[in-house]
């Protein structure tokens, strides 16, 4: 590229001296000469200069054009531009979730969190696995999640949570260990495929460990023993079949019913919500709380009711809609509740 610029400057200088043209006219004549568009009204000296300029400069122009064409045809330039754009975007990410592994389990987790409106960053070193993220415009890194610099680039130090669901248990343990060192306050959930790996993941720093095979076996058992309860819970959690949801909400100090009893809070009558459990700030759980149970700041209420009523309840406490709550810092979702 530098050689091409020098060639243009040489051509402009030559035409300005030989033909006594202005810089703009000299640039026009240089471009016309190098692109084989013959300029008109040249003197004999100008024509001789044009011949030498074509002989020595046309090859350089053709080589530069071929190089630029190959760069765009093989997609390397476009891919480099995309990577830089993703890096710039990730620098502004905060309070987001990093998903390590985009296989079958990772794709389900990504789809559910994305549907909830949560900011996500997906890391996977498999080109085919990361392809759906490109198609849906999700922030992603085609890298190895085990490398510390890749986790840092994904913004783990500023993230709200990390989900490690790569295929190998040893990789999950290493990712959890690295992520916990980078962000001690982040919520971490990891996958354990083999028996006995759960303890290693907890020691590495995981807050919650999920075993797909154990969970699937328990699900099958519950479908046989308690099919109606299982269907009801599935419907309330997904919210797809009925207008009923089960949610959790951390009570801030500004809530109007802090340090009041369940009876005085009047949540059931005002919002038609059933509080099924209270989790205290110290981790104590109270199931089926009585009407005399006090509600304190920092408590987490678990309740069941229509989704529209839940939105109204949240709006009364925080002054904004339930959907925007999911992106905030003052409320946790069920998957974020540390064990």
PyMOL commands that set and color helices and strands:
alter all, ss='L'
color gray80, all
select helices_A, chain A and resi 2-18+23-34+44-73+76-91+104-115+127-136+148-153+156-158+169-182+197-204+212-225+227-238+262-265+267-271+307-318+322-325+334-336
alter helices_A, ss='H'
color red, helices_A
select strands_A, chain A and resi 97-100+120-123+140-141+161-164+187-191+208-210+245-250+260-261+274-279+285-287+294-295+300-305
alter strands_A, ss='S'
color yellow, strands_A
deselect
rebuild
show_as cartoon
